[in-house]
């Protein structure tokens, strides 16, 4: 069978849909409630126009830029997203290596399926760590200290977790992690597993945890 030629983001999305379990694909692809904001995000990018220039000397083009003073090879970065091992056995390590090869910024999620020490060991500068502000400040402190010791160069704060959106695809799919996967950064604190509930295990993990 002839291999697919993947040329753009839509091609990669179709390829992912053909390879991933539907609940895992929907987790990556989905948004909250009616997904209005998700559609608006896509539409917003479509409204951006790149106007070409003529007779302007384009023999040498330069994509490099900086983020908060740190140089990167292009104005594209790897945002923090959770549970990469749902898509790839190497998980966040594979993502870190790809960002390193591309010479761009890698941001690791608190909810990664690989421990930060293993991931940052494979990542290059710039490498940042995404952090939730937990109600239990000792958990927050422990994650910051581990991230610093592991080589993270900045902390990226996420402050909207108390209002986690209702991800209806996850509810319909009864989304949860497979038995062999965990929230590895929080596993040493005894908080690595999503509860086995009817509906979204991730929503229950956030809403029902007194430490969140």
C-alpha atoms as an extended CHARMM CRD file, in Angstrom:
* protein
*
       212  EXT
         1         1  UNK       CA              0.0000000000        0.0000000000        0.0000000000  PROA      1               0.0000000000
         2         2  UNK       CA              1.3820000000        3.3680000000       -1.0150000000  PROA      2               0.0000000000
         3         3  UNK       CA              2.3070000000        5.5950000000        1.9120000000  PROA      3               0.0000000000
         4         4  UNK       CA              0.3280000000        8.7750000000        2.4410000000  PROA      4               0.0000000000
         5         5  UNK       CA              2.0150000000       12.0200000000        1.4690000000  PROA      5               0.0000000000
         6         6  UNK       CA              1.4010000000       14.4550000000        4.3260000000  PROA      6               0.0000000000
         7         7  UNK       CA              1.6710000000       18.0560000000        3.1720000000  PROA      7               0.0000000000
         8         8  UNK       CA             -0.3010000000       20.1620000000        5.6470000000  PROA      8               0.0000000000
         9         9  UNK       CA             -1.9950000000       20.1980000000        9.0390000000  PROA      9               0.0000000000
        10        10  UNK       CA             -5.2500000000       18.8190000000        7.6360000000  PROA      10              0.0000000000
        11        11  UNK       CA             -3.3680000000       15.8570000000        6.1400000000  PROA      11              0.0000000000
        12        12  UNK       CA             -1.8050000000       15.0680000000        9.5090000000  PROA      12              0.0000000000
        13        13  UNK       CA             -5.1950000000       15.3380000000       11.2340000000  PROA      13              0.0000000000
        14        14  UNK       CA             -6.7390000000       12.8620000000        8.7900000000  PROA      14              0.0000000000
        15        15  UNK       CA             -3.8060000000       10.4870000000        9.2490000000  PROA      15              0.0000000000
        16        16  UNK       CA             -4.1600000000       10.7200000000       13.0340000000  PROA      16              0.0000000000
        17        17  UNK       CA             -7.8780000000        9.9670000000       12.8270000000  PROA      17              0.0000000000
        18        18  UNK       CA             -7.1260000000        6.8050000000       10.8470000000  PROA      18              0.0000000000
        19        19  UNK       CA             -4.5450000000        5.5650000000       13.3870000000  PROA      19              0.0000000000
        20        20  UNK       CA             -5.8150000000        6.5910000000       16.8390000000  PROA      20              0.0000000000
        21        21  UNK       CA             -8.6450000000        5.2310000000       18.9510000000  PROA      21              0.0000000000
        22        22  UNK       CA            -11.6200000000        7.5650000000       18.5940000000  PROA      22              0.0000000000
        23        23  UNK       CA            -11.6180000000        8.6210000000       22.2540000000  PROA      23              0.0000000000
        24        24  UNK       CA             -7.9390000000        9.5090000000       22.0400000000  PROA      24              0.0000000000
        25        25  UNK       CA             -8.3610000000       11.3850000000       18.7610000000  PROA      25              0.0000000000
        26        26  UNK       CA            -11.3630000000       13.2820000000       20.1320000000  PROA      26              0.0000000000
        27        27  UNK       CA             -9.3570000000       14.2610000000       23.2140000000  PROA      27              0.0000000000
        28        28  UNK       CA             -6.7350000000       15.9220000000       21.0200000000  PROA      28              0.0000000000
        29        29  UNK       CA             -9.1790000000       17.3400000000       18.4810000000  PROA      29              0.0000000000
        30        30  UNK       CA            -12.0440000000       18.4450000000       20.6940000000  PROA      30              0.0000000000
        31        31  UNK       CA            -12.9840000000       21.5960000000       22.5640000000  PROA      31              0.0000000000
        32        32  UNK       CA            -15.4860000000       22.6170000000       25.2280000000  PROA      32              0.0000000000
        33        33  UNK       CA            -19.2790000000       22.5170000000       24.9290000000  PROA      33              0.0000000000
        34        34  UNK       CA            -20.4510000000       23.3630000000       21.3630000000  PROA      34              0.0000000000
        35        35  UNK       CA            -16.8130000000       23.9720000000       20.3300000000  PROA      35              0.0000000000
        36        36  UNK       CA            -17.6430000000       27.5120000000       19.1890000000  PROA      36              0.0000000000
        37        37  UNK       CA            -14.3240000000       28.8670000000       20.4660000000  PROA      37              0.0000000000
        38        38  UNK       CA            -12.4850000000       25.9960000000       18.8050000000  PROA      38              0.0000000000
        39        39  UNK       CA            -14.0380000000       26.9000000000       15.4460000000  PROA      39              0.0000000000
        40        40  UNK       CA            -13.3670000000       30.5960000000       16.0020000000  PROA      40              0.0000000000
        41        41  UNK       CA             -9.7010000000       29.8510000000       16.6870000000  PROA      41              0.0000000000
        42        42  UNK       CA             -9.4230000000       28.1280000000       13.3210000000  PROA      42              0.0000000000
        43        43  UNK       CA            -11.3810000000       30.8810000000       11.5810000000  PROA      43              0.0000000000
        44        44  UNK       CA             -9.1130000000       33.4790000000       13.1750000000  PROA      44              0.0000000000
        45        45  UNK       CA             -6.0590000000       31.9100000000       11.5800000000  PROA      45              0.0000000000
        46        46  UNK       CA             -7.8600000000       31.7830000000        8.2380000000  PROA      46              0.0000000000
        47        47  UNK       CA             -8.4840000000       35.5360000000        8.4420000000  PROA      47              0.0000000000
        48        48  UNK       CA             -4.7580000000       36.2400000000        8.6770000000  PROA      48              0.0000000000
        49        49  UNK       CA             -3.2960000000       37.1000000000        5.2880000000  PROA      49              0.0000000000
        50        50  UNK       CA              0.2950000000       36.7670000000        4.1560000000  PROA      50              0.0000000000
        51        51  UNK       CA              0.9090000000       39.3500000000        1.4290000000  PROA      51              0.0000000000
        52        52  UNK       CA              3.7890000000       38.5610000000       -0.8560000000  PROA      52              0.0000000000
        53        53  UNK       CA              6.2690000000       41.1810000000       -2.0350000000  PROA      53              0.0000000000
        54        54  UNK       CA              7.7040000000       41.5000000000       -5.5230000000  PROA      54              0.0000000000
        55        55  UNK       CA             10.9880000000       42.9870000000       -6.7210000000  PROA      55              0.0000000000
        56        56  UNK       CA             12.1050000000       43.1280000000       -3.1050000000  PROA      56              0.0000000000
        57        57  UNK       CA             15.1040000000       40.7970000000       -3.0380000000  PROA      57              0.0000000000
        58        58  UNK       CA             13.9490000000       37.5570000000       -1.4660000000  PROA      58              0.0000000000
        59        59  UNK       CA             17.0020000000       35.4350000000       -2.2250000000  PROA      59              0.0000000000
        60        60  UNK       CA             17.7000000000       35.0700000000        1.4900000000  PROA      60              0.0000000000
        61        61  UNK       CA             14.7850000000       34.6540000000        3.8790000000  PROA      61              0.0000000000
        62        62  UNK       CA             15.1040000000       34.6410000000        7.6600000000  PROA      62              0.0000000000
        63        63  UNK       CA             12.5670000000       32.9550000000        9.9660000000  PROA      63              0.0000000000
        64        64  UNK       CA             14.4590000000       33.1940000000       13.2530000000  PROA      64              0.0000000000
        65        65  UNK       CA             12.9690000000       35.2190000000       16.0890000000  PROA      65              0.0000000000
        66        66  UNK       CA             12.9850000000       35.3670000000       19.8850000000  PROA      66              0.0000000000
        67        67  UNK       CA             10.5230000000       34.5450000000       22.6630000000  PROA      67              0.0000000000
        68        68  UNK       CA             11.1530000000       36.5560000000       25.8410000000  PROA      68              0.0000000000
        69        69  UNK       CA             14.7270000000       36.9690000000       24.7120000000  PROA      69              0.0000000000
        70        70  UNK       CA             15.3610000000       33.3170000000       23.8510000000  PROA      70              0.0000000000
        71        71  UNK       CA             16.2080000000       32.6780000000       20.1840000000  PROA      71              0.0000000000
        72        72  UNK       CA             14.1820000000       30.1630000000       18.1680000000  PROA      72              0.0000000000
        73        73  UNK       CA             14.4590000000       29.0780000000       14.5620000000  PROA      73              0.0000000000
        74        74  UNK       CA             10.9560000000       30.1080000000       13.5030000000  PROA      74              0.0000000000
        75        75  UNK       CA              7.8040000000       31.7590000000       14.8890000000  PROA      75              0.0000000000
        76        76  UNK       CA              6.2520000000       28.3600000000       15.6810000000  PROA      76              0.0000000000
        77        77  UNK       CA              6.5240000000       26.7800000000       19.1310000000  PROA      77              0.0000000000
        78        78  UNK       CA              5.3700000000       23.5690000000       20.8220000000  PROA      78              0.0000000000
        79        79  UNK       CA              2.5450000000       24.4500000000       23.2170000000  PROA      79              0.0000000000
        80        80  UNK       CA              1.9140000000       22.4200000000       26.3850000000  PROA      80              0.0000000000
        81        81  UNK       CA             -0.5500000000       19.6090000000       25.7320000000  PROA      81              0.0000000000
        82        82  UNK       CA             -1.2580000000       16.5570000000       27.8650000000  PROA      82              0.0000000000
        83        83  UNK       CA             -0.9030000000       12.8010000000       27.4290000000  PROA      83              0.0000000000
        84        84  UNK       CA              1.2900000000       12.4710000000       24.3230000000  PROA      84              0.0000000000
        85        85  UNK       CA              1.6190000000        8.7380000000       24.9230000000  PROA      85              0.0000000000
        86        86  UNK       CA             -1.9630000000        8.3260000000       23.7330000000  PROA      86              0.0000000000
        87        87  UNK       CA             -0.5540000000        8.9790000000       20.2660000000  PROA      87              0.0000000000
        88        88  UNK       CA              3.0320000000        7.7250000000       20.4620000000  PROA      88              0.0000000000
        89        89  UNK       CA              4.8420000000        5.2270000000       22.6670000000  PROA      89              0.0000000000
        90        90  UNK       CA              7.7130000000        7.6710000000       23.2230000000  PROA      90              0.0000000000
        91        91  UNK       CA              5.2530000000       10.3780000000       24.2180000000  PROA      91              0.0000000000
        92        92  UNK       CA              6.6000000000       13.7500000000       25.2570000000  PROA      92              0.0000000000
        93        93  UNK       CA             10.1840000000       12.6060000000       24.7170000000  PROA      93              0.0000000000
        94        94  UNK       CA              9.4680000000       12.3220000000       20.9940000000  PROA      94              0.0000000000
        95        95  UNK       CA              7.9460000000       15.8110000000       21.0280000000  PROA      95              0.0000000000
        96        96  UNK       CA             10.9540000000       17.2550000000       22.8720000000  PROA      96              0.0000000000
        97        97  UNK       CA             13.3370000000       15.6670000000       20.3850000000  PROA      97              0.0000000000
        98        98  UNK       CA             11.3280000000       17.0630000000       17.4620000000  PROA      98              0.0000000000
        99        99  UNK       CA             11.4200000000       20.5700000000       18.9440000000  PROA      99              0.0000000000
       100       100  UNK       CA             15.1580000000       20.1960000000       19.4990000000  PROA      100             0.0000000000
       101       101  UNK       CA             15.6880000000       19.1350000000       15.8850000000  PROA      101             0.0000000000
       102       102  UNK       CA             13.5940000000       22.0670000000       14.6840000000  PROA      102             0.0000000000
       103       103  UNK       CA             15.3990000000       24.5170000000       16.9660000000  PROA      103             0.0000000000
       104       104  UNK       CA             12.2600000000       25.8960000000       18.5560000000  PROA      104             0.0000000000
       105       105  UNK       CA             10.6540000000       26.3170000000       21.9710000000  PROA      105             0.0000000000
       106       106  UNK       CA              9.2690000000       23.2530000000       23.7560000000  PROA      106             0.0000000000
       107       107  UNK       CA              6.7890000000       23.6400000000       26.6250000000  PROA      107             0.0000000000
       108       108  UNK       CA              6.0130000000       20.5560000000       28.7250000000  PROA      108             0.0000000000
       109       109  UNK       CA              2.5630000000       20.1140000000       30.2650000000  PROA      109             0.0000000000
       110       110  UNK       CA              2.0880000000       19.4120000000       33.9600000000  PROA      110             0.0000000000
       111       111  UNK       CA             -0.2520000000       16.6470000000       32.7820000000  PROA      111             0.0000000000
       112       112  UNK       CA              2.3500000000       14.9130000000       30.6510000000  PROA      112             0.0000000000
       113       113  UNK       CA              2.3710000000       11.1440000000       30.4120000000  PROA      113             0.0000000000
       114       114  UNK       CA              6.1670000000       11.1230000000       30.8400000000  PROA      114             0.0000000000
       115       115  UNK       CA              7.9980000000       12.4490000000       33.8910000000  PROA      115             0.0000000000
       116       116  UNK       CA              9.5850000000       15.8410000000       33.3990000000  PROA      116             0.0000000000
       117       117  UNK       CA             13.0750000000       14.6150000000       34.3040000000  PROA      117             0.0000000000
       118       118  UNK       CA             13.0480000000       12.1390000000       31.4140000000  PROA      118             0.0000000000
       119       119  UNK       CA             11.6260000000       14.6850000000       28.9870000000  PROA      119             0.0000000000
       120       120  UNK       CA             13.8670000000       17.6510000000       29.7730000000  PROA      120             0.0000000000
       121       121  UNK       CA             16.9220000000       15.3870000000       29.5360000000  PROA      121             0.0000000000
       122       122  UNK       CA             16.0670000000       14.9950000000       25.8330000000  PROA      122             0.0000000000
       123       123  UNK       CA             15.0590000000       18.6210000000       25.2250000000  PROA      123             0.0000000000
       124       124  UNK       CA             17.1890000000       21.5590000000       24.1540000000  PROA      124             0.0000000000
       125       125  UNK       CA             17.0060000000       25.2080000000       25.1310000000  PROA      125             0.0000000000
       126       126  UNK       CA             14.5520000000       26.8420000000       25.2110000000  PROA      126             0.0000000000
       127       127  UNK       CA             12.5760000000       24.3840000000       27.3470000000  PROA      127             0.0000000000
       128       128  UNK       CA              9.7770000000       25.6100000000       29.5920000000  PROA      128             0.0000000000
       129       129  UNK       CA              7.3300000000       23.9700000000       32.0090000000  PROA      129             0.0000000000
       130       130  UNK       CA              3.5810000000       24.6310000000       32.1430000000  PROA      130             0.0000000000
       131       131  UNK       CA              2.1780000000       24.8460000000       35.6770000000  PROA      131             0.0000000000
       132       132  UNK       CA             -1.2990000000       24.8980000000       37.1970000000  PROA      132             0.0000000000
       133       133  UNK       CA             -1.7650000000       26.8560000000       40.4290000000  PROA      133             0.0000000000
       134       134  UNK       CA             -2.9630000000       24.0900000000       42.6870000000  PROA      134             0.0000000000
       135       135  UNK       CA             -4.9910000000       24.7720000000       45.8270000000  PROA      135             0.0000000000
       136       136  UNK       CA             -2.3970000000       22.6610000000       47.5990000000  PROA      136             0.0000000000
       137       137  UNK       CA              0.5430000000       25.0590000000       47.3820000000  PROA      137             0.0000000000
       138       138  UNK       CA              2.9940000000       22.3490000000       48.4210000000  PROA      138             0.0000000000
       139       139  UNK       CA              2.1660000000       20.4290000000       45.2390000000  PROA      139             0.0000000000
       140       140  UNK       CA              2.7550000000       23.6290000000       43.2650000000  PROA      140             0.0000000000
       141       141  UNK       CA              6.0520000000       24.2320000000       45.0460000000  PROA      141             0.0000000000
       142       142  UNK       CA              7.2200000000       20.6500000000       44.4950000000  PROA      142             0.0000000000
       143       143  UNK       CA              6.5260000000       20.8160000000       40.7580000000  PROA      143             0.0000000000
       144       144  UNK       CA              8.3760000000       24.1270000000       40.3720000000  PROA      144             0.0000000000
       145       145  UNK       CA             11.3860000000       22.8150000000       42.2670000000  PROA      145             0.0000000000
       146       146  UNK       CA             11.4700000000       19.6160000000       40.2060000000  PROA      146             0.0000000000
       147       147  UNK       CA             11.1290000000       21.5530000000       36.9610000000  PROA      147             0.0000000000
       148       148  UNK       CA             14.0110000000       23.8470000000       37.8960000000  PROA      148             0.0000000000
       149       149  UNK       CA             16.2070000000       20.9090000000       38.8810000000  PROA      149             0.0000000000
       150       150  UNK       CA             15.3360000000       19.1150000000       35.6310000000  PROA      150             0.0000000000
       151       151  UNK       CA             16.4480000000       22.0590000000       33.4920000000  PROA      151             0.0000000000
       152       152  UNK       CA             13.2820000000       24.0570000000       32.7880000000  PROA      152             0.0000000000
       153       153  UNK       CA             14.1750000000       27.6600000000       31.9710000000  PROA      153             0.0000000000
       154       154  UNK       CA             10.7800000000       29.2690000000       32.5710000000  PROA      154             0.0000000000
       155       155  UNK       CA              7.3800000000       28.5550000000       34.0940000000  PROA      155             0.0000000000
       156       156  UNK       CA              4.2380000000       28.9950000000       31.9770000000  PROA      156             0.0000000000
       157       157  UNK       CA              1.2460000000       29.5850000000       34.2670000000  PROA      157             0.0000000000
       158       158  UNK       CA             -2.2270000000       28.2490000000       33.4360000000  PROA      158             0.0000000000
       159       159  UNK       CA             -4.8240000000       29.9660000000       35.6050000000  PROA      159             0.0000000000
       160       160  UNK       CA             -8.1890000000       28.8270000000       34.1980000000  PROA      160             0.0000000000
       161       161  UNK       CA             -8.2780000000       25.2340000000       35.5030000000  PROA      161             0.0000000000
       162       162  UNK       CA            -10.9150000000       25.9410000000       38.2220000000  PROA      162             0.0000000000
       163       163  UNK       CA            -13.3000000000       26.6430000000       35.3220000000  PROA      163             0.0000000000
       164       164  UNK       CA            -12.4210000000       23.6450000000       33.1720000000  PROA      164             0.0000000000
       165       165  UNK       CA            -14.7360000000       23.5750000000       30.1560000000  PROA      165             0.0000000000
       166       166  UNK       CA            -17.1560000000       20.7160000000       29.6260000000  PROA      166             0.0000000000
       167       167  UNK       CA            -15.5770000000       18.6700000000       26.8720000000  PROA      167             0.0000000000
       168       168  UNK       CA            -18.5960000000       16.8420000000       25.5230000000  PROA      168             0.0000000000
       169       169  UNK       CA            -16.6220000000       14.4770000000       23.3070000000  PROA      169             0.0000000000
       170       170  UNK       CA            -14.7430000000       13.2500000000       26.3890000000  PROA      170             0.0000000000
       171       171  UNK       CA            -18.0090000000       12.7710000000       28.2720000000  PROA      171             0.0000000000
       172       172  UNK       CA            -19.5480000000       10.7480000000       25.4350000000  PROA      172             0.0000000000
       173       173  UNK       CA            -16.3890000000        8.6510000000       25.0680000000  PROA      173             0.0000000000
       174       174  UNK       CA            -15.9420000000        8.0840000000       28.8270000000  PROA      174             0.0000000000
       175       175  UNK       CA            -12.4150000000        9.3870000000       28.3690000000  PROA      175             0.0000000000
       176       176  UNK       CA             -9.7670000000        7.9720000000       30.6870000000  PROA      176             0.0000000000
       177       177  UNK       CA             -6.1340000000        6.9400000000       30.4400000000  PROA      177             0.0000000000
       178       178  UNK       CA             -5.2050000000        3.3370000000       29.6430000000  PROA      178             0.0000000000
       179       179  UNK       CA             -3.9810000000        1.3410000000       32.6390000000  PROA      179             0.0000000000
       180       180  UNK       CA             -0.3460000000        1.6710000000       31.5920000000  PROA      180             0.0000000000
       181       181  UNK       CA             -0.4360000000        5.4930000000       31.4690000000  PROA      181             0.0000000000
       182       182  UNK       CA             -0.5480000000        8.0730000000       34.2430000000  PROA      182             0.0000000000
       183       183  UNK       CA             -0.1180000000       11.7580000000       35.0080000000  PROA      183             0.0000000000
       184       184  UNK       CA              3.5500000000       11.0570000000       35.6350000000  PROA      184             0.0000000000
       185       185  UNK       CA              4.5610000000       14.4160000000       37.0990000000  PROA      185             0.0000000000
       186       186  UNK       CA              2.0090000000       13.9600000000       39.8650000000  PROA      186             0.0000000000
       187       187  UNK       CA              2.3840000000       10.2010000000       40.3230000000  PROA      187             0.0000000000
       188       188  UNK       CA              5.0550000000       10.5830000000       43.0600000000  PROA      188             0.0000000000
       189       189  UNK       CA              2.4610000000       12.5610000000       45.0230000000  PROA      189             0.0000000000
       190       190  UNK       CA             -0.1060000000        9.7930000000       44.6900000000  PROA      190             0.0000000000
       191       191  UNK       CA             -2.1350000000       11.7680000000       42.1610000000  PROA      191             0.0000000000
       192       192  UNK       CA             -1.2000000000       10.0810000000       38.9180000000  PROA      192             0.0000000000
       193       193  UNK       CA             -4.4150000000        8.2510000000       37.9910000000  PROA      193             0.0000000000
       194       194  UNK       CA             -7.6290000000        9.5610000000       36.4730000000  PROA      194             0.0000000000
       195       195  UNK       CA            -10.7080000000        8.1300000000       38.2150000000  PROA      195             0.0000000000
       196       196  UNK       CA            -12.7310000000        5.4400000000       36.4340000000  PROA      196             0.0000000000
       197       197  UNK       CA            -16.0890000000        7.2230000000       36.2760000000  PROA      197             0.0000000000
       198       198  UNK       CA            -18.9730000000        7.5100000000       33.8810000000  PROA      198             0.0000000000
       199       199  UNK       CA            -18.1910000000       10.4780000000       31.6650000000  PROA      199             0.0000000000
       200       200  UNK       CA            -14.8590000000       12.2820000000       31.5010000000  PROA      200             0.0000000000
       201       201  UNK       CA            -12.1970000000       10.9280000000       33.8230000000  PROA      201             0.0000000000
       202       202  UNK       CA            -10.1660000000       14.1010000000       33.2670000000  PROA      202             0.0000000000
       203       203  UNK       CA            -13.0620000000       16.3460000000       34.3280000000  PROA      203             0.0000000000
       204       204  UNK       CA            -13.5510000000       14.2510000000       37.4690000000  PROA      204             0.0000000000
       205       205  UNK       CA             -9.8110000000       14.4170000000       38.1530000000  PROA      205             0.0000000000
       206       206  UNK       CA             -9.9310000000       18.2220000000       38.1110000000  PROA      206             0.0000000000
       207       207  UNK       CA            -13.3390000000       18.9430000000       39.6280000000  PROA      207             0.0000000000
       208       208  UNK       CA            -13.3380000000       16.3630000000       42.4240000000  PROA      208             0.0000000000
       209       209  UNK       CA             -9.7640000000       16.7480000000       43.6410000000  PROA      209             0.0000000000
       210       210  UNK       CA             -9.5410000000       18.8050000000       46.8530000000  PROA      210             0.0000000000
       211       211  UNK       CA             -5.9190000000       19.6650000000       46.0290000000  PROA      211             0.0000000000
       212       212  UNK       CA             -6.9290000000       21.3130000000       42.7280000000  PROA      212             0.0000000000
